[in-house]
Amino acid sequence: MSLDTTMAAQHAARWTNALTTDTQAAVDLYADDLVYDDHADSDHMIDTAITKDELTPRLAPFANTDSDNGGGIHTFTVTGAFQLAGVNGNPAVLILWDWAGEGLATFRGVPTEGKSLSTRGITWHQLDSDGRIARETTYWNDTPVLQELGLPIITPEYWLEGFDPAALAR
């Protein structure tokens, strides 16, 4: 099986649409033999699923349609999709996305105080011979969101001329 850029874009659109509208349709995009890893930015915990039963509750919040239940309305916008070399002759797809959350009571356990949130992320899919997602790794850039919510996360720019590491100790 091979994918070109158009097919990668179609895969990304199919995945983000299912993810935000129909949890079962999203789960059906995955192979029975799957590994799903969802990483937060600077996260020491990995949220891994290896069965569809484990995957379902991890994907379900993104398809929430009740704007009053605190689960929020999630939007993923694909900003890029690229075919990569995969394994066993099967392609991989890299998806760059923007995420927005409206009406979330919390984000990663932090109260949102009604704020609209947004960030960017990246998802890698290794497809199997049937075009299903066999492996997924997702990284969220949630540091800016957590900073917006008031967490004192320092993001020093070490590469800038004149950066003083002692400034972090203040």
C-alpha positions as CSV (number, residue, x, y, z in Angstrom):
1,M,0.0,0.0,0.0
2,S,1.3,3.5,-0.8
3,L,0.1,6.9,0.0
4,D,0.7,10.2,-1.8
5,T,0.3,13.6,-0.3
6,T,-3.4,13.7,-1.4
7,M,-4.0,10.4,0.3
8,A,-2.2,11.5,3.4
9,A,-4.5,14.6,3.5
10,Q,-7.5,12.4,3.0
11,H,-6.4,10.1,5.9
12,A,-5.8,13.1,8.1
13,A,-9.3,14.6,7.3
14,R,-11.0,11.2,7.9
15,W,-9.2,10.8,11.2
16,T,-9.9,14.3,12.6
17,N,-13.6,14.2,11.4
18,A,-14.2,10.8,13.0
19,L,-12.3,11.9,16.2
20,T,-14.6,14.9,16.7
21,T,-17.9,13.5,15.6
22,D,-18.2,9.7,16.1
23,T,-16.0,7.8,18.6
24,Q,-16.9,4.4,17.1
25,A,-16.0,5.5,13.6
26,A,-12.7,6.8,15.0
27,V,-12.0,3.5,16.8
28,D,-12.8,1.7,13.6
29,L,-9.9,3.5,11.9
30,Y,-7.5,1.5,14.1
31,A,-6.2,-2.0,13.6
32,D,-7.1,-4.7,16.1
33,D,-3.4,-4.9,17.0
34,L,-2.8,-1.3,18.0
35,V,-0.5,0.8,20.1
36,Y,-1.8,4.3,20.9
37,D,0.4,6.8,22.8
38,D,-0.8,10.3,23.7
39,H,1.8,12.6,25.2
40,A,1.4,15.9,26.8
41,D,4.1,18.5,26.3
42,S,6.8,17.7,29.0
43,D,4.6,14.9,30.2
44,H,6.2,12.1,32.2
45,M,3.1,10.0,31.9
46,I,2.2,8.2,28.7
47,D,-1.5,7.5,28.1
48,T,-1.2,4.2,26.2
49,A,-3.9,1.9,24.8
50,I,-3.3,-1.5,23.2
51,T,-6.9,-2.6,22.7
52,K,-9.9,-0.9,21.1
53,D,-11.6,-1.2,24.5
54,E,-8.8,0.8,26.1
55,L,-8.8,3.2,23.1
56,T,-12.5,4.1,23.2
57,P,-12.5,6.1,26.4
58,R,-9.3,8.0,25.4
59,L,-10.9,9.1,22.1
60,A,-14.5,9.7,23.4
61,P,-14.0,13.1,24.9
62,F,-13.1,14.6,21.6
63,A,-16.5,13.7,20.1
64,N,-18.5,15.4,22.9
65,T,-21.4,17.4,21.5
66,D,-23.0,18.7,24.8
67,S,-21.6,22.2,25.3
68,D,-23.1,22.2,28.9
69,N,-21.6,19.1,30.4
70,G,-18.0,20.4,31.0
71,G,-16.5,18.0,28.5
72,G,-16.1,20.8,26.0
73,I,-16.4,21.0,22.2
74,H,-13.2,20.0,20.5
75,T,-12.0,21.1,17.1
76,F,-9.0,19.7,15.3
77,T,-7.9,21.5,12.1
78,V,-5.3,19.7,9.9
79,T,-2.5,22.1,9.0
80,G,-0.4,19.5,7.2
81,A,-0.3,15.9,6.3
82,F,2.7,14.0,4.9
83,Q,3.4,10.5,3.9
84,L,6.5,9.0,5.6
85,A,8.4,5.8,5.1
86,G,6.7,3.2,7.2
87,V,7.4,-0.4,8.0
88,N,6.8,-3.7,6.1
89,G,6.1,-1.7,2.9
90,N,3.2,0.2,4.6
91,P,3.2,4.0,4.8
92,A,3.1,6.2,7.8
93,V,1.4,9.5,7.9
94,L,2.4,12.6,9.9
95,I,-0.4,15.0,10.8
96,L,0.1,18.5,12.0
97,W,-3.0,20.0,13.7
98,D,-4.4,22.9,15.6
99,W,-6.8,22.2,18.4
100,A,-9.4,24.4,20.0
101,G,-11.5,23.6,23.1
102,E,-14.7,25.5,24.0
103,G,-16.7,25.0,27.2
104,L,-14.2,22.7,28.9
105,A,-14.5,22.6,32.7
106,T,-10.9,21.5,33.0
107,F,-7.8,21.0,30.9
108,R,-5.4,18.3,32.1
109,G,-7.2,18.7,35.5
110,V,-6.7,22.4,35.7
111,P,-9.9,24.5,35.9
112,T,-10.4,26.6,32.7
113,E,-12.6,29.3,34.3
114,G,-14.6,29.4,31.0
115,K,-11.6,30.2,28.8
116,S,-11.5,29.1,25.2
117,L,-8.3,27.2,24.7
118,S,-6.1,26.4,21.7
119,T,-2.8,24.8,20.9
120,R,-1.0,22.7,18.3
121,G,0.1,19.2,18.1
122,I,1.4,16.4,15.9
123,T,0.3,12.9,15.3
124,W,2.1,10.0,13.6
125,H,0.2,7.1,12.3
126,Q,1.8,3.8,11.1
127,L,-0.7,2.2,8.8
128,D,-1.1,-1.6,8.3
129,S,-1.6,-3.4,5.0
130,D,-5.4,-2.6,5.2
131,G,-4.8,1.1,5.8
132,R,-5.8,1.0,9.4
133,I,-3.8,2.8,12.1
134,A,-1.6,0.2,13.8
135,R,0.5,2.6,15.8
136,E,-0.1,6.2,16.9
137,T,2.0,8.7,18.8
138,T,0.5,12.1,19.5
139,Y,2.3,15.1,21.1
140,W,0.4,18.1,22.4
141,N,2.0,21.5,22.9
142,D,0.0,22.2,26.0
143,T,2.5,24.3,27.9
144,P,1.1,27.6,26.5
145,V,-2.4,26.4,27.5
146,L,-1.3,25.6,31.0
147,Q,0.4,28.9,31.2
148,E,-2.7,30.7,30.1
149,L,-4.6,28.9,32.8
150,G,-2.2,30.4,35.4
151,L,0.3,27.6,36.0
152,P,3.8,29.0,36.6
153,I,5.5,27.1,33.8
154,I,8.8,28.7,32.7
155,T,9.8,28.3,29.1
156,P,13.2,29.9,28.9
157,E,14.7,30.6,25.5
158,Y,18.2,29.2,26.1
159,W,19.3,29.9,22.6
160,L,18.9,33.7,22.8
161,E,22.0,35.8,23.2
162,G,22.4,37.0,26.7
163,F,20.3,34.3,28.3
164,D,21.2,34.1,32.0
165,P,20.4,30.7,33.6
166,A,20.6,32.4,37.0
167,A,17.4,34.2,36.1
168,L,15.5,30.9,36.5
169,A,16.5,30.8,40.2
170,R,14.7,34.0,41.1
